[in-house]
Amino acid sequence: MAPVEEKLLLARFADLEKQAERGHKPCFSRFLDPGELRLFSAQMRPRLPFLLWGGYPDAERKMLGFFPDYMDPEPAAFPLQSLRLRCGEELGHRTILGSLMGLGIERNLLGDIAMEPEGPVLFCAGSIADFITMELTRCGRAHVKVSAAPLDELSILPRAWVPVSGTVASLRIDCVLGLLTGASRSDTDNLIRRDAVSLNHQVVNKPSTLVAEGDVLSVRGFGRAELLEIGGETKKGRMRIVLKKYI
């Protein structure tokens, strides 16, 4: 996120807090992505009680709610809705998100797309829940049925992932990306030059950027992974690493 964008976002956070203080009622943002949430946690010093909530405890995208100082922040106050998506075939995250974008919905009105044992669950702003229920009839080529789901009835599963292990010449991000994606050094450099790679939700513009254990890598069009483990060196001086690739 550029410094100007950070400044504007912090100003919006401050304005939201002032609205809650002057209006004597809770005020809420739209859904914030992990980078925006990290900026709030790192640089804001709120005066009012607040809560970050995305519909379930491990949500990645969350709304920010400020509450008057005489109120306790509660998840039930948030203007969000959960919707079950049911289909005769398996629906992937990108397919669902692409279909929602095709309806002209802004990304910050949509929270996580999580999974229950029976299928996907979408978290969204309450203001667009009825629109999605009526208009989202297909995801890709598959017919889909959308219905409201009370938050307290959900059974959200941990996000699925697979390990990707191997060796890299160094912990430079271009080397780690090569193992993760199977792309050549020139291809990973091209991804970085196109601003298609993020580290801990911040766009990376240097192939030499180092990656540490626990860091999260995102590649546009490919997905997200976490550097799970850094092992020892091989006899040839290469580093053994294990990545957690989310699916």
C-alpha positions in Angstrom: 0.0 0.0 0.0 1.4 3.4 -1.0 2.0 6.0 1.7 -0.8 8.2 0.2 -3.2 5.3 0.3 -2.2 4.6 3.9 -2.8 8.2 4.9 -6.3 8.2 3.3 -7.3 4.9 5.0 -6.1 6.1 8.4 -8.2 9.3 7.9 -11.2 7.2 7.1 -10.7 5.2 10.3 -10.5 8.4 12.3 -13.7 9.8 10.6 -15.5 6.6 11.4 -14.6 6.9 15.1 -15.7 10.5 15.1 -19.1 9.5 13.6 -19.6 7.0 16.4 -18.6 9.5 19.0 -20.8 12.3 17.7 -23.8 10.2 16.7 -23.8 8.1 19.9 -24.3 4.9 18.0 -22.0 2.2 16.5 -20.4 2.9 13.1 -18.9 0.3 10.8 -16.5 0.1 7.9 -16.8 -2.1 4.9 -14.8 -5.3 4.9 -11.0 -4.7 5.3 -8.4 -6.9 3.8 -5.4 -8.2 5.9 -3.1 -5.4 4.8 -5.7 -2.8 5.9 -6.3 -4.6 9.2 -2.6 -4.6 9.9 -2.4 -0.9 9.2 -5.2 -0.2 11.7 -3.5 -2.3 14.4 -0.1 -0.8 13.8 -0.9 2.9 13.6 -4.4 3.7 15.1 -4.8 4.5 18.7 -8.6 4.4 19.1 -10.3 6.3 21.9 -13.6 4.5 21.6 -14.3 0.8 22.1 -14.0 -1.1 18.9 -14.2 -4.6 17.4 -12.9 -6.2 14.3 -15.3 -8.9 13.1 -15.8 -10.9 9.9 -18.6 -13.3 10.9 -16.5 -16.1 12.5 -13.4 -16.1 14.8 -10.8 -16.9 12.1 -12.1 -14.6 9.4 -9.4 -13.0 7.2 -11.5 -10.1 6.0 -13.2 -8.1 8.7 -15.3 -5.1 9.3 -14.2 -2.5 11.8 -16.8 -1.3 14.3 -16.5 1.7 16.7 -18.9 1.9 19.6 -19.9 4.7 21.9 -18.0 4.5 25.2 -21.1 3.4 27.1 -21.6 0.3 24.9 -19.8 -3.0 24.8 -18.7 -4.0 21.3 -20.7 -7.1 20.2 -20.5 -9.2 17.0 -24.3 -9.2 16.8 -24.3 -5.5 16.1 -22.4 -5.8 12.8 -24.3 -5.3 9.5 -23.1 -8.5 7.9 -24.8 -11.6 6.7 -23.7 -15.2 5.9 -25.1 -17.0 2.9 -24.9 -20.7 2.0 -24.1 -21.6 -1.6 -25.2 -25.0 -2.6 -24.4 -26.7 -5.9 -24.3 -30.2 -7.4 -20.5 -29.9 -7.9 -17.5 -28.5 -6.1 -17.2 -24.7 -6.2 -13.7 -23.1 -5.9 -13.0 -19.8 -4.2 -12.0 -18.1 -7.4 -15.0 -19.3 -9.3 -17.4 -17.9 -6.6 -15.5 -14.6 -6.3 -15.4 -14.2 -10.1 -19.2 -14.7 -10.4 -19.8 -12.2 -7.6 -17.5 -9.6 -9.3 -19.5 -10.3 -12.5 -22.6 -9.0 -10.8 -20.9 -5.7 -10.3 -20.4 -6.1 -6.5 -17.5 -4.1 -4.9 -14.9 -6.3 -3.2 -15.1 -4.4 0.0 -18.8 -5.5 0.4 -17.7 -9.1 0.5 -15.9 -10.9 3.4 -14.5 -14.4 3.4 -15.6 -17.4 1.4 -15.3 -20.2 3.9 -16.3 -23.8 3.9 -18.8 -25.9 5.9 -18.9 -29.7 5.5 -21.8 -29.3 3.1 -20.3 -26.5 0.9 -19.3 -22.9 0.7 -20.4 -20.0 2.9 -20.1 -16.4 1.8 -19.9 -13.5 4.3 -21.2 -10.2 2.9 -22.5 -6.8 3.9 -26.2 -7.1 5.0 -27.1 -4.4 2.4 -26.4 -6.7 -0.5 -27.5 -10.1 0.9 -30.9 -10.1 -0.8 -29.4 -9.0 -4.1 -26.9 -11.9 -4.0 -29.6 -14.3 -3.0 -31.7 -13.4 -6.0 -29.0 -12.7 -8.6 -26.3 -15.3 -8.0 -27.8 -18.3 -9.9 -24.6 -19.6 -11.5 -20.9 -19.9 -10.5 -19.0 -20.6 -13.6 -21.0 -23.1 -15.5 -22.7 -24.6 -12.4 -26.1 -23.7 -11.1 -26.1 -22.5 -7.5 -28.7 -21.9 -4.9 -28.1 -19.2 -2.3 -29.9 -19.0 1.1 -29.4 -17.0 4.3 -27.7 -18.8 7.1 -27.8 -17.6 10.8 -24.2 -17.0 12.0 -24.8 -19.1 15.1 -25.7 -22.2 13.0 -22.5 -22.2 10.9 -19.9 -25.0 11.1 -16.9 -23.4 9.5 -14.0 -25.8 8.6 -10.3 -24.8 8.9 -9.0 -23.6 5.5 -7.6 -26.5 3.5 -4.0 -26.6 2.5 -1.3 -28.8 1.0 2.5 -28.8 1.8 4.9 -27.8 -0.9 8.5 -28.8 0.1 11.8 -28.6 -1.6 15.1 -26.7 -1.7 16.0 -23.2 -2.7 19.2 -21.4 -3.4 18.3 -18.7 -0.9 15.4 -17.2 0.9 15.0 -14.5 -1.7 11.3 -14.1 -2.6 12.0 -15.0 -6.3 13.6 -18.3 -5.3 10.7 -19.2 -2.9 8.2 -18.2 -5.6 10.0 -20.5 -8.0 9.5 -23.5 -5.7 5.9 -22.5 -5.0 4.7 -21.9 -8.5 7.2 -24.0 -10.6 8.0 -20.9 -12.6 11.4 -19.9 -13.9 13.5 -17.1 -12.4 12.6 -14.8 -15.3 8.9 -15.6 -14.9 8.9 -14.9 -11.1 10.8 -11.6 -11.8 8.1 -10.7 -14.3 5.4 -11.4 -11.7 7.2 -9.1 -9.2 7.6 -6.3 -11.9 3.9 -6.5 -12.6 3.0 -6.0 -8.9 1.4 -9.4 -8.8 3.3 -10.6 -5.7 2.6 -9.6 -2.1 4.5 -10.4 1.1 2.4 -10.2 4.2 -0.2 -8.3 2.2 2.2 -5.7 0.9 3.2 -5.5 -2.8 6.8 -6.5 -3.3 8.9 -4.8 -6.0 12.3 -6.3 -5.4 13.2 -9.9 -6.3 15.9 -9.8 -3.6 13.3 -9.3 -0.8 13.9 -12.0 1.9 11.2 -14.3 3.2 11.1 -15.5 6.8 9.3 -18.3 8.6 5.6 -17.4 9.0 5.5 -14.9 6.2 2.5 -15.0 3.8 3.0 -14.8 0.1 0.2 -14.0 -2.4 0.5 -14.3 -6.1 -2.2 -12.9 -8.3 -3.9 -15.6 -10.3 -2.1 -18.4 -8.3 -3.2 -18.1 -4.7 -1.6 -17.8 -1.3 0.9 -19.7 0.8 2.7 -19.4 4.1 6.4 -20.3 4.7 5.8 -23.0 7.2 9.3 -24.2 8.0 12.9 -23.5 7.2 15.1 -26.5 7.6 18.8 -27.0 7.4 21.2 -26.8 4.4 21.9 -29.5 1.9 25.4 -30.6 1.1 25.2 -28.3 -1.9 24.4 -25.3 0.3 20.7 -25.1 -0.6 18.0 -24.4 2.0 15.2 -26.9 2.8 11.8 -25.2 3.2 8.2 -26.2 3.5 5.4 -24.0 2.3 1.7 -24.2 3.3 -0.2 -23.7 0.0 -3.9 -22.8 0.6 -6.4 -24.5 -1.7 
